[in-house]
Amino acid sequence: MNKKIYEALAFLRTIRNVRKGLITRSKIIKILKNNKFSAKEIAEKINMSYSAIRRQLKLMEREKIVRKIGRKWSLTGYGQKEIMDFIKL
């Protein structure tokens, strides 16, 4: 069974979460976990069009998952969390 694992933050409340969008948002989130990047830099890193990345960033910005400071995007810390973030071993 080949299951896709998506980032928890990739699931948005206000839109229908289709697989293609979840995959793209998951890639964006993984990149933004390490640093701030422009939409152009993100597009280059994951080999997608600037407009596709910009659309997903705007959707995530609307739900306060990412924010734009100048030309760079970063995670806000809001949104759904992985269950493991709450479990203390």
N, C-alpha and C positions, 0 to 999 in steps of 0.2 A: 504494500500500500504506500503510495507516494503522496505524503501530506505536505502541504506548503505551510511553513511557519511564518506568520506575519508579526510585525511589531505591534504591540498593544495600542500604541498611539496612532497607528495607521487607520484604525476603525473610527469613522466620523459619525456623529449623531444626526446631522442634518441632511445627509445624502445617502443614496443607496450605495453600499460598499461592494463594488464589483471587483473581481479578482485582479484585473489589470491595474486599477487604481490602488488597491491594497499593496500590490507588489511594488509599484512606483513609490508610494508613500513610505513603505518599509525601507526601501533603498535610501531615500532622502533622509529618513530618521537615523539610520545607521551612520550616514556620513556626518550629520549634524551633531551626533553624540560626542564627537571628538573635537570639533572646532566650528567656527563660523565661516560660511562660504556664501558667495553670490550665486544667484540662480544660474548664471553662465558657467561658473566653476562646477556646480553640482551637475549640470547637464553634461559637461565634458567628462566628469568622473564616472557617470553611469551610462554614458553613450546614448543619451536621449536628446530630443529636441528641446530647445530653450522654452518654447511655448508649452510643451507638456509639463515640464518641471514647474514653470511659473503658475500654471493652472492648479497644480496640486499644492504648491506653496500657499496660494491665495485661499484655497479651501481649508487648509490647516490653520492659516492665520485667522480666518473667520471663527474657528473654534478654539482659538488661543493656544494652539499647540506649538506654533512657531511665531516668531516676531522678526520684523525687519528693522535693523539699525543701520542707517546709511544704505549701503548696497548689500550688506551681509545679512544672512538669515541665521537664526539660532533657535534652539528649543527653549520653551518657556518653563517647562516643568509641570505644566497643567496637562490634563487629559487622562486617559485610562493608563493604568499601571499594570505591570506584570505581577501576577500573584506572588511570585518569589520576592518581590520588593517588600512585601508585608510579612513574610515568614522569617522568623529569626531561628536559626538552627543552633 
